[in-house]
Amino acid sequence: MPRNDPANDRYNPPGTSSVDFEKFNFGELEVDELFWQTDNQTEDRPWRKINQTQATDLKTQTTHSFRNDAVVYQKT
């Protein structure tokens, strides 16, 4: 009879409440869209694109420049 042993299972899918991220280039985003610099929400904070080259860190309210080919992530 099979045993249910989650600690030693080889495949343990993420929970249904986990957040999925999709990878984009900064230049592909529309102005005013939110994005993150990594796909780890607990270690990163959200940004808002304010024009074609800049975004605002929503936690510190500072503005930074981004290259159009910079990889960013959005929640899906």
Rosetta blueprint (number, residue, H / E / L):
1 M L
2 P L
3 R L
4 N L
5 D L
6 P L
7 A L
8 N L
9 D L
10 R L
11 Y L
12 N L
13 P L
14 P L
15 G L
16 T L
17 S L
18 S L
19 V L
20 D L
21 F E
22 E E
23 K E
24 F E
25 N E
26 F H
27 G H
28 E H
29 L L
30 E L
31 V L
32 D L
33 E L
34 L E
35 F E
36 W E
37 Q L
38 T L
39 D L
40 N L
41 Q L
42 T L
43 E L
44 D L
45 R L
46 P L
47 W E
48 R E
49 K E
50 I L
51 N L
52 Q L
53 T L
54 Q E
55 A E
56 T E
57 D E
58 L L
59 K L
60 T L
61 Q L
62 T E
63 T E
64 H E
65 S E
66 F L
67 R L
68 N L
69 D L
70 A L
71 V E
72 V E
73 Y E
74 Q E
75 K E
76 T L
